[in-house]
Each structure stands twice: as C-alpha cells, then as structure tokens.
Amino acid sequence: MVVPMLDLARQYQPLHRELLDALDQVLTSRQFILGDAVAAFERAAAEQLDVACAIGCSSGTDALWLALAAAGIGPGMSVVTTPFSFFASLSSILRAGATAVLADIDPVTFNLDPACVESVLGSHRGDSVRAILPVHLYGQCAAWDAFSRVAGERNLLLIEDAAQAWGAAWNHAKAGSLGNAAAFSFYPTKNLSAAGDAGMVTTNNLEIAERARMLRQHGMGHRYHHRELGWNARMDGFQGAILSVKLKYIAGWNQARRELAARYDQLFRAAGLAEDGPYPEHGVVLPREVPGTHHVWHQYVIRSARRDALREFLTARGIGSEIYYPVALHAQEALRGLGYREGDFPEAERAAREVLALPIFPELREDEQQTVVAAIADFLATRQ
Ligand SMILES: Cc1ncc(COP(=O)(O)O)c(C=O)c1O
C-alpha cells in the first residue's frame, strides 16, 4: 500500500464547493490584493488566537521579517535563535539588518533550549542581543515560561516563529499570543494552509501592529506618502478567502492530528519498537508532548540511528517521509559568514542526522498508519 506524506486532495474534496464560492466572491469584488477577504480573515484569526491584532502578509518569511522590523530590530542589534529550523527563521533576522546569534536545542523537543540561550547571553556574543526568536517546531511551543523569565530579566523582546504551530498552546495561551510579536506561515503543507504563499503577523502591541501594516505596503502611511522603507509583503484576496474557510475547520483538523499521534505512539509501543531516548539505539525514539504544551502535531518526527537507510527502505515500499531538517543552519553554505563551525551545536547536528518525519495529516487512515509502523518494524528486524 502506498502511503503519501501528505494528501491535500483529501482535504480539498469535502471543501470543494465552499472554497470555490469564496474565490468567486473575490473575483466578483475585484479586491485582489488585501481588501475585504483579507480583512475578514485577519479579524477571525485574531479572535481565534486571542490576540489584539493580526496582519495578513505574503509569506511566513515576510511575516518574520515584518515582526522583527516592526518591533524595532535592525542594524547594530543581535537576535538569538535556533540552528535547527527552516532557513527563514534565521535569514529573516539578517534581512532585518541584525546579526543572528545561535544557541543549541533541547534533544527531546528539538526546540531552542533556554539554558543554552542563557549561556550565550552571558558570552561575548550576548552583548548586543535585543531579542530571542524561538521556533515552535513541529507544532509544539518552545519552553515559554523560561523564555519569558530570561526576556524579563534582560529586557529583551520575544518574537515567535509560529509558522508550524497554528492552534498550539503553552499553558492554555495560544501560540501567536505569547511573545511581543509572532509570525505564521500558510505555505500549502502547513496545518493551516493557503493555496499559494501567505503569512501573518500577530501581536497584542498596537504600535507593532500599525508599523507592520505600514511596512507590508512600502512603509506607506497615506497613499503614496512613505514614512519609512518597507516592502511589498501584502496578502492577496484569494488566499484570505481560502484561509477564512479553512479557519472554521482547523480546530477539528488539529484534534485529528493529536489522535493520529496518539495512535502512532500506541502502535510503535505495541510493536516493541519505541526507545526512551533522547537518542536512538536499535529502535526508534518517539516524539513527546511535554507538560504545559498543547501540541498540534504539524509533524510527527521520530529519531533513528540509521535514518537514511530507514528512509530509503520506506521509499522503496511507497511510504512517504521527509527530513526536517538535514543540515543545521550554522552548517549552511549561505551562512558561513556567521562564524560558527561544525561541533558548535552538537544537539542540532545530531538531530539533523537522526530525525525522520512520518505521514501525518488529518485524513490519514488507521490502516495507513499500521502500514507505516509495520514497514519500520520490518526494517528494524531485518537490518540490525
Ligand atoms: C519554522 C518556519 N519558519 C518560517 C517558514 C517560512 O514560511 P514561508 O514558506 O511561508 O515563507 C517556515 C515554512 O516554510 C517554517 O517552517
């Protein structure tokens, strides 16, 4: 049986009519950029996340840049982030004109480790740090209590990369409402997804919100009067319309993901394949929801000591999998100028060698999950 990593057709089929009607309204209104459809999505999104302001924009990458720039991050300042994330978590800091400082991750959650952040803040690289940018990786919030304490003690800003975490929470507060500002991505593979590129900044700070709104439109206050140098980072009307429809279903989809993750856990344990970790030996280490978090399982990521061979085996059987991320950011060719070396972030480097994301999407069936786990059992049995 073929098991896809993600099958968006299963999401589209039941929503077909509703989505086409929403697109038709945009065509009729001719408000193709921003306009009523984006404004309606912004209002509904802010209400769902319990934040004062939501600003729709052109991608998660632009949302990160807008959040940083609107919060006042720029040249002469540094921002601490994780070496184990998508490239944009870090490149947006550089695009804002600031310097990126890295700290290692927690091997259980794969999120930025607050203890590592504190130690880097005490080093020579910590002097010009003005903000911390934790990523809620795979749909689980970073350790927010610790980051709030550190930021409070040192008067730092907290910017959330919530690109993978729509609906996640920390102590019942939603991702997107935790920091000074947050960035979401609606890239088509995300748990809340557009039909193209789209993103959003959320914040409870009205000044940051106003500045982000201005920066996404070339820094325009009044039409053709530019108060500062911004960029074209607007959301288009079709994406706003599609996202408003999907916003009604995302809580149910996230709940389905939670049930799928619980079932993977049961299946792996019943097959005797699960190891305690954090590092794998002969079996697989399963992902965990840590106390205080509400995980939305954007990805279900296991660890295996023979990850590459396991992935090849699954591919040969028609089972999808993906590696998020195979190269830690400090090892990326484009980021050599940051001045880090291999060995500087051992947890991130080890995670890059061992992580494997398995199929998880709301419509994934139980027999498909059984097929995935049975294939992994076969691999582990035959190739010890
Ligand atoms: C953690 C993280 N940050 C930022 C982004 C950038 O979002 P986008 O692809 O919408 O620009 C993504 C997604 O691709 C992501 O996963």
The ligand as an SDF file (V2000), in Angstrom:
LIG
                    3D

 16 16  0  0  0  0  0  0  0  0999 V2000
    9.7170   27.2820   11.0270 C   0  0  0  0  0  0  0  0  0  0  0  0
    9.4350   28.0260    9.7660 C   0  0  0  0  0  0  0  0  0  0  0  0
    9.7160   29.3420    9.7040 N   0  0  0  0  0  0  0  0  0  0  0  0
    9.4600   30.0600    8.6140 C   0  0  0  0  0  0  0  0  0  0  0  0
    8.8970   29.4940    7.4860 C   0  0  0  0  0  0  0  0  0  0  0  0
    8.7240   30.3320    6.2540 C   0  0  0  0  0  0  0  0  0  0  0  0
    7.4050   30.3530    5.7960 O   0  0  0  0  0  0  0  0  0  0  0  0
    7.0910   30.5860    4.2290 P   0  0  0  0  0  0  0  0  0  0  0  0
    7.4950   29.3510    3.4980 O   0  0  0  0  0  0  0  0  0  0  0  0
    5.5940   30.7930    4.2270 O   0  0  0  0  0  0  0  0  0  0  0  0
    7.8140   31.7870    3.7860 O   0  0  0  0  0  0  0  0  0  0  0  0
    8.5680   28.1300    7.5090 C   0  0  0  0  0  0  0  0  0  0  0  0
    7.9030   27.4250    6.3900 C   0  0  0  0  0  0  0  0  0  0  0  0
    8.2940   27.2350    5.3180 O   0  0  0  0  0  0  0  0  0  0  0  0
    8.8570   27.3750    8.6740 C   0  0  0  0  0  0  0  0  0  0  0  0
    8.5840   26.0640    8.7330 O   0  0  0  0  0  0  0  0  0  0  0  0
  1  2  1  0
  2  3  1  0
  2 15  2  0
  3  4  2  0
  4  5  1  0
  5  6  1  0
  5 12  2  0
  6  7  1  0
  7  8  1  0
  8  9  2  0
  8 10  1  0
  8 11  1  0
 12 13  1  0
 12 15  1  0
 13 14  2  0
 15 16  1  0
M  END
$$$$
